[in-house]
């Protein structure tokens, strides 16, 4: 009895991986073994960097708030402590946006918590 191979499923699996490899350079886009490795690595990076993206944005917001706070004679940690004690419900994303694009509004927030 001949060996039964589910070629439909294996072809679909290969097709799915090669579709994900579309746009890659050289053999990475059309050779199965090379494309499979490239796509696996890319998916790992994508998973990792979805987490890192959140960290990087928080770091950026903190830097912007710190720069804005130092213009008004406060450090970031002192400003955030005063904001929490004053029960101001603004998160870091909003504070960073105010510090960058609306310095007068940021100044008003700083003055209200001083």
Backbone as JSON, one array per atom type, in Angstrom:
{
  "sequence": "XXXXXXXXXXXXXXXXXXXXXXXXXXXXXXXXXXXXXXXXXXXXXXXXXXXXXXXXXXXXXXXXXXXXXXXXXXXXXXXXXXXXXXXXXXXXXXXXXXXXXXXXXXXXXXXXXX",
  "N": [[0.85, -1.19, 0.0], [0.63, 2.18, -0.9], [2.32, 5.04, 0.51], [0.53, 7.47, 2.3], [0.24, 10.85, 1.8], [-0.45, 14.0, 3.06], [-0.71, 16.18, 0.99], [-2.09, 18.49, 0.43], [-2.39, 19.93, 2.83], [0.32, 20.37, 3.56], [1.21, 21.84, 1.39], [-0.39, 24.09, 1.64], [0.56, 25.07, 4.05], [3.2, 25.74, 3.37], [2.65, 27.65, 1.45], [1.45, 29.62, 2.98], [3.59, 30.47, 4.6], [5.39, 31.38, 2.63], [3.9, 33.47, 1.66], [4.01, 35.2, 3.82], [6.66, 35.82, 3.63], [6.85, 37.53, 1.54], [8.32, 40.13, -0.26], [10.78, 39.98, 0.91], [14.38, 39.84, 0.47], [16.23, 38.32, -2.16], [16.84, 34.79, -1.92], [15.32, 34.48, 0.29], [12.69, 35.03, -0.14], [11.54, 33.1, -1.78], [12.53, 30.47, -1.57], [11.82, 27.59, 0.15], [13.04, 26.52, 2.61], [14.79, 28.54, 3.39], [13.1, 30.74, 3.49], [11.32, 29.93, 5.48], [12.91, 29.93, 7.81], [13.57, 32.66, 7.87], [11.05, 33.85, 8.19], [10.21, 32.77, 10.63], [12.1, 33.91, 12.36], [11.5, 36.61, 11.95], [8.89, 36.75, 12.95], [9.38, 36.17, 15.62], [10.88, 38.45, 16.33], [8.92, 40.38, 15.91], [7.04, 39.73, 17.88], [8.57, 40.13, 20.21], [9.18, 42.85, 19.94], [6.75, 44.13, 20.05], [6.32, 44.23, 22.74], [8.55, 45.72, 23.55], [8.06, 48.13, 22.31], [6.18, 49.43, 23.89], [7.72, 49.95, 26.18], [9.68, 51.64, 25.09], [8.19, 53.86, 24.27], [7.25, 54.76, 26.74], [9.69, 55.49, 27.94], [10.4, 57.61, 26.24], [8.31, 59.43, 26.76], [8.83, 59.99, 29.44], [11.33, 61.26, 29.24], [10.6, 63.57, 27.83], [8.8, 64.79, 29.59], [10.49, 65.25, 31.73], [12.3, 67.07, 30.59], [10.57, 69.22, 30.14], [9.79, 69.75, 32.77], [12.15, 70.55, 34.0], [12.55, 73.03, 32.9], [10.92, 74.51, 34.47], [12.05, 74.41, 36.93], [11.9, 71.99, 38.32], [12.5, 68.49, 38.95], [11.92, 65.42, 37.14], [11.04, 63.34, 38.86], [10.24, 64.7, 41.17], [8.21, 66.32, 40.14], [6.34, 64.35, 39.26], [5.71, 63.19, 41.69], [4.45, 65.33, 42.99], [2.29, 65.66, 41.25], [0.9, 63.27, 41.61], [0.24, 63.49, 44.33], [-1.37, 65.73, 44.24], [-3.48, 64.67, 42.99], [-3.91, 64.76, 40.21], [-5.26, 63.74, 37.23], [-3.68, 62.95, 34.88], [-2.0, 61.15, 32.46], [1.31, 59.89, 31.57], [1.66, 60.01, 28.81], [-0.07, 62.06, 27.96], [0.92, 64.2, 29.44], [3.51, 64.39, 28.35], [2.88, 65.11, 25.74], [1.72, 67.6, 26.2], [3.97, 68.94, 27.24], [5.62, 69.01, 24.99], [4.12, 70.13, 22.79], [2.33, 72.03, 23.76], [3.38, 74.19, 25.61], [2.49, 76.22, 27.34], [0.17, 75.2, 28.48], [1.27, 73.04, 29.82], [2.85, 74.42, 31.61], [0.83, 75.54, 33.15], [-0.18, 73.27, 34.39], [2.04, 72.5, 35.9], [2.28, 74.75, 37.59], [-0.1, 74.52, 38.98], [0.3, 72.29, 40.56], [2.45, 72.97, 42.08]],
  "CA": [[0.0, 0.0, 0.0], [1.47, 3.37, -0.96], [2.29, 5.95, 1.64], [-0.42, 8.56, 2.12], [0.82, 12.14, 2.2], [-1.45, 15.06, 2.98], [-0.03, 17.25, 0.27], [-2.9, 19.71, 0.46], [-2.06, 20.68, 4.04], [1.71, 20.81, 3.55], [1.32, 22.91, 0.4], [-1.02, 25.28, 2.21], [1.46, 25.58, 5.07], [4.29, 26.4, 2.67], [2.12, 28.83, 0.78], [1.22, 30.64, 4.01], [4.9, 31.0, 5.0], [5.94, 32.15, 1.52], [3.14, 34.72, 1.59], [4.56, 36.07, 4.86], [8.02, 36.21, 3.23], [6.77, 38.39, 0.37], [9.05, 41.38, -0.09], [12.13, 39.73, 1.39], [15.39, 39.94, -0.58], [16.94, 37.1, -2.58], [16.19, 33.5, -1.73], [14.46, 34.5, 1.47], [11.3, 35.2, -0.52], [10.94, 32.05, -2.6], [13.03, 29.13, -1.26], [11.05, 27.2, 1.34], [13.79, 26.38, 3.86], [15.34, 29.85, 3.75], [11.96, 31.61, 3.84], [10.77, 29.46, 6.76], [13.78, 30.45, 8.87], [13.46, 34.11, 7.91], [9.73, 34.22, 8.73], [10.22, 32.43, 12.06], [12.88, 34.94, 13.05], [10.75, 37.87, 11.87], [7.75, 36.68, 13.88], [9.94, 36.3, 16.97], [11.21, 39.86, 16.53], [7.67, 41.14, 16.0], [6.47, 39.46, 19.2], [9.42, 40.8, 21.2], [9.17, 44.3, 19.8], [5.46, 44.66, 20.51], [6.51, 44.53, 24.17], [9.55, 46.77, 23.67], [7.49, 49.38, 21.85], [5.56, 50.07, 25.05], [8.81, 50.44, 27.02], [10.35, 52.75, 24.44], [7.34, 55.04, 24.32], [7.26, 55.27, 28.11], [10.97, 56.18, 28.12], [10.33, 58.86, 25.51], [7.42, 60.33, 27.49], [9.52, 60.42, 30.66], [12.35, 62.23, 28.85], [9.96, 64.83, 27.46], [8.26, 65.41, 30.8], [11.65, 65.7, 32.49], [12.81, 68.29, 29.94], [9.63, 70.29, 30.42], [9.78, 70.05, 34.21], [13.39, 71.25, 34.35], [12.38, 74.42, 32.52], [10.18, 75.16, 35.55], [12.78, 74.25, 38.17], [11.59, 70.73, 38.99], [12.95, 67.29, 38.27], [10.8, 64.54, 36.76], [10.5, 62.58, 39.99], [9.54, 65.63, 42.06], [6.97, 66.7, 39.46], [5.39, 63.24, 39.28], [5.26, 63.04, 43.07], [3.48, 66.4, 43.25], [1.09, 65.38, 40.45], [0.14, 62.19, 42.27], [-0.3, 64.0, 45.59], [-2.44, 66.67, 43.92], [-4.54, 63.86, 42.38], [-4.13, 65.18, 38.84], [-5.49, 62.51, 36.46], [-3.06, 63.02, 33.56], [-0.96, 60.13, 32.34], [2.59, 60.35, 31.02], [1.5, 60.29, 27.39], [-0.69, 63.38, 27.83], [1.88, 65.18, 29.97], [4.59, 64.55, 27.38], [2.33, 65.87, 24.62], [1.6, 68.99, 26.66], [5.31, 69.5, 27.37], [6.2, 69.22, 23.67], [3.35, 70.92, 21.83], [1.55, 73.08, 24.42], [4.16, 74.51, 26.81], [1.73, 77.05, 28.27], [-0.72, 74.31, 29.23], [2.14, 72.28, 30.72], [3.22, 75.35, 32.68], [-0.34, 75.65, 34.02], [-0.23, 72.04, 35.19], [3.14, 72.58, 36.88], [1.95, 75.77, 38.58], [-1.22, 74.06, 39.81], [0.75, 71.3, 41.54], [3.48, 73.55, 42.96]],
  "C": [[0.89, 1.25, 0.0], [1.28, 4.27, 0.26], [1.34, 7.11, 1.32], [0.2, 9.86, 2.66], [-0.26, 13.21, 2.03], [-0.81, 16.27, 2.31], [-0.8, 18.56, 0.3], [-2.51, 20.57, 1.67], [-0.63, 21.2, 4.01], [1.91, 21.93, 2.52], [0.72, 24.21, 0.93], [-0.11, 25.92, 3.26], [2.63, 26.33, 4.42], [3.83, 27.69, 2.02], [1.92, 29.97, 1.78], [2.55, 31.29, 4.44], [5.49, 31.84, 3.88], [5.18, 33.46, 1.33], [3.65, 35.71, 2.63], [5.95, 36.6, 4.47], [8.02, 37.13, 2.01], [7.48, 39.71, 0.65], [10.45, 41.19, 0.46], [13.08, 39.7, 0.2], [15.98, 38.57, -0.89], [16.13, 35.84, -2.34], [15.24, 33.47, -0.55], [12.99, 34.58, 1.09], [10.69, 34.01, -1.25], [11.48, 30.65, -2.36], [12.48, 28.73, 0.11], [11.88, 27.2, 2.62], [14.34, 27.73, 4.33], [14.22, 30.77, 4.22], [11.39, 31.22, 5.19], [11.59, 30.01, 7.92], [13.64, 31.96, 9.01], [12.14, 34.54, 8.53], [9.66, 33.9, 10.21], [10.96, 33.5, 12.86], [12.11, 36.27, 13.07], [9.57, 37.87, 12.84], [8.22, 36.77, 15.32], [10.27, 37.76, 17.29], [9.94, 40.69, 16.71], [7.03, 40.96, 17.36], [7.24, 40.22, 20.28], [9.23, 42.32, 21.14], [7.81, 44.92, 20.09], [5.53, 44.99, 21.99], [7.46, 45.72, 24.33], [9.02, 48.13, 23.24], [6.86, 50.15, 23.01], [6.61, 50.66, 25.98], [9.44, 51.7, 26.41], [9.5, 54.02, 24.46], [7.29, 55.62, 25.73], [8.56, 56.02, 28.4], [10.96, 57.55, 27.44], [9.46, 59.88, 26.25], [8.12, 60.86, 28.74], [10.59, 61.46, 30.33], [11.73, 63.58, 28.53], [9.39, 65.54, 28.67], [9.4, 65.98, 31.64], [12.19, 67.01, 31.91], [11.89, 69.47, 30.23], [9.63, 70.71, 31.87], [11.01, 70.86, 34.59], [13.35, 72.71, 33.92], [11.67, 75.22, 33.61], [10.8, 74.89, 36.91], [12.45, 73.0, 38.96], [12.26, 69.59, 38.24], [11.72, 66.44, 37.96], [10.18, 63.88, 37.98], [9.74, 63.49, 40.95], [8.2, 66.03, 41.44], [5.93, 65.59, 39.53], [4.86, 63.0, 40.68], [4.2, 64.09, 43.38], [2.18, 66.17, 42.48], [0.25, 64.31, 41.11], [-0.49, 62.68, 43.56], [-1.45, 64.98, 45.36], [-3.61, 65.99, 43.24], [-4.91, 64.38, 40.99], [-4.19, 63.91, 37.98], [-4.97, 62.64, 35.03], [-1.96, 61.97, 33.49], [0.28, 60.7, 31.65], [2.48, 60.72, 29.55], [0.95, 61.71, 27.19], [0.26, 64.46, 28.33], [3.01, 65.44, 28.99], [4.11, 65.36, 26.17], [2.18, 67.35, 24.98], [2.98, 69.66, 26.72], [5.91, 69.83, 26.0], [5.44, 70.27, 22.86], [2.57, 72.08, 22.46], [2.25, 73.48, 25.71], [3.39, 75.37, 27.81], [0.76, 76.21, 29.09], [0.09, 73.48, 30.22], [2.56, 73.15, 31.9], [2.07, 75.5, 33.67], [-0.46, 74.43, 34.92], [0.84, 72.1, 36.27], [2.81, 73.59, 37.97], [0.83, 75.31, 39.52], [-0.76, 73.04, 40.87], [1.84, 71.84, 42.45], [2.82, 74.06, 44.21]]
}
